[in-house]
Amino acid sequence: MSRPTVMPPRLLPVSRAALAGAALAAWLVAGVAHAQEPAGPGRKMPDRGQDHVPQGTAISYQEYPPTSGPHWPVWAKWGMYTEPVPDEAFVHNLEHGGIVILYKCATPCPDVVRQLQETFQTLPPSKYGHVKVVV
């Protein structure tokens, strides 16, 4: 039976210091990597809050399309729309973890609408049975 390898006592403090230094370096690198924006499409948007305002109140959002901020207390029914959904309604959908897809065509664009409808039909429902998407 072989004996376990034991470090000589004089090397033990040096090894602990080296291990602590390596752990600190790893923590710093992880912190710097976490602070940077992730690669890929999109950008982080500021959190503008989630206050409810009276239904019908017009809100001037700082960004377009808005991703957060004051909004109406009633969200838009999940689904496809042929008319624009008010920003104040779909921001509430976003608050509840939904996805909002906006499109605007200069002239009628039945091909775009058809593609969006086909895509919508392939999306999985939430645990409540509806697709949490507004188009």
N, C-alpha and C positions, 0 to 999 in steps of 0.2 A: 504494500500500500504506500502510495507516495504522500509526502507531507505537503500541506498547503504552503504556497509561497507567501512569505511575510516580508514586507519592506523593512529595511533597517530603520530604526527610530529617527536617525538624523535626516533621512530623506522624506519622511512623512510630512513635516511642515512645508517643505518646498512643493510637494505634490498637491497639498491642499491649496496652497496659494495659486499654483498653476491652474488647478481645477476652478477655483473661484474666479480667476482672471478670464478663463475661457467662457465660463457661464455669463459673466458680465458682458463680454464682447458679443456673445450670441444674443443676449437680451437687447443690447443696443442696436445691433443689426436688425433684429426683428422689429424693434420700435421704429426705426427709420423706414423699413420696407412697408410697415403698416401705415405710416403717415403719408406715403406717396399715393397719388391717384392710381387706381388699377389701370392696366393697359386695356385697350379695346375701345369699343364705341361708347358713347354717352359721356356724361359728366355729372358730378355730384351737384345737386341743387340745394340751396339753403332751405331750412325748415322754417316756414312762415306761420306755423301754428295750425290749429284745427278748431278754432272757435266757430260756433254756430251763430248765424245771423238770421233775422226773420226771412221767411220764404218770400222771394220776389225782390229782395234787396240787391241792387246792382253793386258789384265789387270791382274795383280797379286793381288788378293783380300786377305785381312788379315784374313777373316773367310771363312769357307766353310760349307754350301753353303752361298754365299754372300747374304746379305739382303739390302744393299745399297752401294753407292759408284759410281765412274765413270762408265759410260756405253755408249753403242752405241745410236745414236739418233733415231734409228728405233727399235721398240719393236717387239717381236715375235707375229705372228698372234695367237689369242686365239684359243686353241684347244688341241687335242691329237697329240703326235708325236711318231714316231717309232725310230727316231734317236735323239741323244742328242741335246738340244737347247743350244747354247753358253751362258755362264754365262752373258756375256756383253749384250746380248739381253734380257734375262728374268729379269735382274735387272731393266730394264726400265719398264717391265710389273708390277713389284712390285711398282715402283714409281707411277704408275697410279691406284693403289688400287687393283691389281690383286692378285691371289693366284697361286703359283707355287708348283707343286707336283713333286718331283724327286724320281726316283726309279732306282735301279741297281740290276740285277740278275746275279749270277755267270754263270748260264746256262739259256737257253731260259725259260721264265716263262709265258706261255700263260694264266695260271689261274690268275696271278697277273694283267696282261694287261687287261684281260676280266673284272675283278672286277673294275679296274680303269675306263674302258670305260663305264661300267654300272653305276658307281657312277657319272661320268661326265654327262651322259645323264639325270640324275635326278636333276641337279643343275639348279636353276632359272636364266634366262637371266637378264642382266643389263637393264637399261632403254633404252639402244641403241639396244637391241635385241640379244646381244651375251653373252655367259657365260665367265666371266673374270677369266678364269683359263687356265693355261698352264701345261700340263702333259707330 
